[in-house]
Amino acid sequence: DATPAPRRLDLFQSMTCDRGSVNFFAGGPCQSVEWCPTPLAEFSEFQILAVATATDPGPDHPVMTQTDERGLIQFWSIAVTNRMPKSARLMFCLAHQCGLVWDMKWCPSKCWQSSQHGNDEDRLRRAGLLAIATSAGQVCIYSIPHPDEIIASSKPENDTAKCKESSSPMYKPDPCMILRPSAVGSQSYGQCWYLDWCPKHVKIAGAYSNGFIVVWDIVSSSAFLRCDSYTVDQPVLVPLLSFMAHAAMVKSVKWCPLDSDYLVSCGYDRQVKFWDLRKPSYAIHTYKRTWNTECTWLMHFNGVFAGQDEVLSGIGNKTNGVNFIDSSYYSSYMLNTLVSAHNSTVTVSDVAKNIFMEKMKSFVQIFLANKCKIE
């Protein structure tokens, strides 16, 4: 078959490929991408995808220097038919002054407001709560409305027949909650690189440049967890717990999906550590071999899958790829990968028991956890 001619995409333009995939141009390097969780009763063929991009990828960003530059989070509507993406359309953009967004996570459940929900006329129905980890050294939580209501509220009253393919509106709200690593002197923590919601969705854990893991209780009413700038409309909270987890930058932190007292972290000190938050003074299990980029739990597996970089592996040393690290009962095992490279992202599917690994060589590998070869 003849190779198709390359096609140029303009800013925020999308195209559908023949192989059941959709491409769109976000305008800059994508720092984080996250799907909005939709209840089964509200399932629609249009799914919401949040994309955080860097407006200017040129400047350097030292890990211990906090920056609060302007940023943009895009919300795309992906049309899915028969489990295949068909089209993509930019619905609206959220402008913020929080700096670069290194990671973002939707609250997993109980945030979607349906059309039957009793809603105030002055308030838009909420699609979810989105928490972002920023280069300003704090975590900001935004209440994201349904894209259709954003578009409807931005149209003039005398222009109801306006075409839907018009320019997407710009949305600039204030965060509904700000989480800081300390009441004073938060500059020593550096930037926040990763965050995760606990299984009960009442706590958030953040990973910082100085090796600290910070845990916030977002539903606590204690006055000791509030900053001086605390207001009812925009609460500013300080940590419930913070502790030194690694000797270098913490790259990833994940809660145990079955017990909110346990979490796992990996850092640039080449260590993966399991923590009991009731006794955070020491790790209950430590694994050290190479540079770990991300770790994640898989439901009903007694351990985590960690993506690793080959930069610190010797020639012929099979330590790169994806490792399964047992949480202290047995040894650590390595999954036999097809190609060794820098594994930037590792995610799992609890339903299909699949492991998805993104590589620097422009492709994604998928493993079935129950049938992985262990060496």
Secondary structure, DSSP 8 states (H G I E B T S, - for coil): ----------TT-EEE-TTS-EEE--SS-EEEEEE----GGG--SEEEEEEEE-S---S---TT------EEEEEEEEEEETTEEEEEEEEEEEEESS--EEEEEE--SS----TTS---TTS--EEEEEEEEETTSSEEEEEEE-HHHHHHHHS-TT-TT--TTS---EE----SEEE-S-SS-GGGG--EEEEEE-TTSSEEEEEETTSEEEEEETT---GGGB-TT--SSS-EE--SEEEE--SS-EEEEEEETTEEEEEEEEETTSEEEEEETTSTTS-SEEEESS-EEEEEE-TT-SEEEEEE-GGG--TT----EEEEEESSSS-EEEE--SS-S-EEEEEEETTTTEEEEEETTS-EEEEEGGG--B-
